Amino acid sequence: MPEKTIVQTDKAPQAIGPYSQGVGFGGLFFFSGQIAIDPETSELVDGGVEVQTRQVMANMEAVLEAAGLDFSHVLRTTIFLKNMNDFSKVNEIYGAHFDDNPPARACVEVSRLPKDVLVEIDMIAAHP
């Protein structure tokens, strides 16, 4: 039976609760939602939704790399937005990280996110 693998890196924000940055099991990897925290300062990045989305994607790239993966291995994502009017801005930055075979995705507007950020993204990936 496969064992659970914990994914952890200092190149992404540390978990601030009882959860892991990522968990692998049987070739699948489940990555916790990332928000726009700079892992070097542990502070929320200044700026609007575009700046926050770039930081979120950098954080996701770091946890993917810690698992030996990259964006081509992502099967599914969920984007949580504070305001659905930001969808096109987030979509442009997000989409630049995927080739012609993007993952499945859900995108929802929520009333509030941790630290009152504007965007949070989680991912599921598979090891080839």
Buried (B, 14 or more C-beta within 10 A) or exposed (E): EEEEBEBEBEBBBEEEEEEBBBBBEEEEBBBBBBBBBBBEEEEBBEEEBBBBBBBBBBBBBBBBBBBEBEBEBBEBBBBBBBEEEBBEBBBEBBEEBBEEEEBEBEBEEEEEBEEEBBBBBBBBBBEE
